[in-house]
Amino acid sequence: MIDFQKSMLFKLNPIPVEQLFEPIHQFLIEEELVIAVFKTVRDQVAFTNKRIIAANVQGFTGKKVDYTSIPYSKVQAFSIETAGVLDLDCELEVYVSALGKVRFEIKGGFDIVRFNKIISQYVLS
């Protein structure tokens, strides 16, 4: 479950952009592009060139979905932690005004340094 209010640790798997939940496409505005998509068991997090969008699937049937949007303009700071020899996961921490710290743990050989450079373009502009 993705719940930004609790500053939980999210273990995410990178997936192809084409596997983004269809309803999230309806939220995208003109000239908004999806950069990366990650998933947990039922939930997804999409990073676009404008914001972070989380889809939190709720309930037994999964028909109820909570969508949270965090514009990069509200990000006050962020940090990355690269994977190590024994710890193969990398991490992204985002500090958001009114929410606090949101931590994402990304599994496997994801290039977090390259991703940091991309996110920096949007947070710092």
C-alpha positions as CSV (number, residue, x, y, z in Angstrom):
1,M,0.0,0.0,0.0
2,I,1.3,3.4,-0.9
3,D,0.4,6.0,1.7
4,F,2.4,9.2,1.6
5,Q,1.0,10.4,4.9
6,K,2.8,7.7,6.8
7,S,6.2,8.2,5.1
8,M,6.4,4.4,4.4
9,L,9.1,2.6,2.7
10,F,8.0,1.4,-0.7
11,K,9.7,-1.5,-2.4
12,L,9.2,-0.9,-6.1
13,N,10.0,-2.9,-9.2
14,P,10.7,-0.9,-12.4
15,I,8.3,-1.8,-15.2
16,P,8.0,-0.6,-18.8
17,V,6.2,2.7,-19.2
18,E,3.7,0.9,-21.4
19,Q,2.4,-1.0,-18.4
20,L,1.2,2.2,-16.6
21,F,-2.3,1.9,-15.3
22,E,-4.7,3.1,-18.0
23,P,-6.6,5.5,-15.6
24,I,-3.3,7.4,-14.8
25,H,-3.1,8.3,-18.5
26,Q,-6.4,10.3,-18.0
27,F,-4.7,12.5,-15.4
28,L,-1.8,13.6,-17.6
29,I,-2.0,17.1,-18.9
30,E,-0.8,18.4,-22.2
31,E,2.9,18.0,-22.7
32,E,3.2,15.8,-19.6
33,L,5.4,12.7,-20.3
34,V,5.9,9.6,-18.2
35,I,9.6,9.1,-17.4
36,A,9.5,5.9,-15.3
37,V,6.9,3.6,-13.7
38,F,7.3,1.3,-10.7
39,K,5.0,-1.2,-9.1
40,T,4.4,-3.0,-5.9
41,V,2.1,-6.0,-5.7
42,R,-1.0,-4.0,-6.7
43,D,0.0,-0.3,-6.6
44,Q,2.0,1.9,-9.1
45,V,4.1,5.0,-8.9
46,A,4.7,7.0,-12.1
47,F,7.3,9.8,-12.4
48,T,6.5,12.3,-15.1
49,N,8.2,15.4,-16.2
50,K,5.8,17.4,-14.0
51,R,5.1,15.3,-10.9
52,I,5.0,12.0,-9.1
53,I,1.6,10.1,-9.3
54,A,0.8,7.2,-7.0
55,A,-2.0,4.8,-7.5
56,N,-3.0,3.0,-4.3
57,V,-5.3,0.1,-5.0
58,Q,-7.6,-0.4,-2.1
59,G,-10.1,-3.0,-0.8
60,F,-10.5,-6.7,-1.4
61,T,-11.6,-6.3,-5.0
62,G,-9.2,-3.6,-6.0
63,K,-11.9,-1.5,-7.7
64,K,-11.3,1.5,-5.4
65,V,-8.1,3.4,-6.2
66,D,-6.6,6.4,-4.4
67,Y,-4.5,8.6,-6.7
68,T,-2.0,11.0,-5.1
69,S,-0.2,13.7,-7.2
70,I,3.0,15.4,-5.9
71,P,4.1,18.3,-8.2
72,Y,7.9,18.7,-8.3
73,S,7.4,22.3,-7.3
74,K,6.5,21.0,-3.8
75,V,9.7,19.0,-3.5
76,Q,12.1,20.7,-1.1
77,A,15.0,18.3,-1.3
78,F,15.7,14.7,-2.4
79,S,18.5,12.2,-2.1
80,I,19.6,8.9,-3.6
81,E,21.4,5.9,-2.3
82,T,23.0,3.6,-4.8
83,A,23.0,-0.2,-4.7
84,G,25.9,-1.9,-3.0
85,V,27.6,-5.3,-3.2
86,L,25.3,-7.1,-0.8
87,D,22.4,-4.6,-0.8
88,L,21.2,-4.6,-4.4
89,D,18.4,-2.2,-3.9
90,C,18.7,1.6,-4.4
91,E,16.7,4.3,-2.7
92,L,15.2,7.7,-3.5
93,E,14.1,10.0,-0.7
94,V,11.9,13.0,-1.5
95,Y,11.1,15.7,1.0
96,V,7.8,17.3,0.2
97,S,6.3,20.3,1.8
98,A,3.2,19.3,4.0
99,L,4.0,15.6,3.7
100,G,7.5,15.2,4.9
101,K,9.9,12.5,3.7
102,V,8.7,9.9,1.2
103,R,11.2,7.0,0.7
104,F,11.2,4.7,-2.3
105,E,13.3,1.6,-2.4
106,I,13.8,0.3,-5.9
107,K,14.7,-3.3,-6.5
108,G,17.3,-4.7,-8.8
109,G,19.7,-3.1,-11.3
110,F,17.9,0.3,-11.7
111,D,20.2,3.1,-12.7
112,I,19.4,5.5,-9.9
113,V,22.3,7.9,-10.8
114,R,20.8,8.5,-14.3
115,F,17.3,8.8,-12.8
116,N,18.7,11.4,-10.3
117,K,19.9,13.5,-13.2
118,I,16.5,13.3,-14.9
119,I,14.6,14.2,-11.7
120,S,17.0,17.0,-11.0
121,Q,16.1,18.7,-14.3
122,Y,12.4,18.9,-13.2
123,V,12.9,19.7,-9.4
124,L,15.5,22.4,-10.0
125,S,13.8,24.2,-12.9
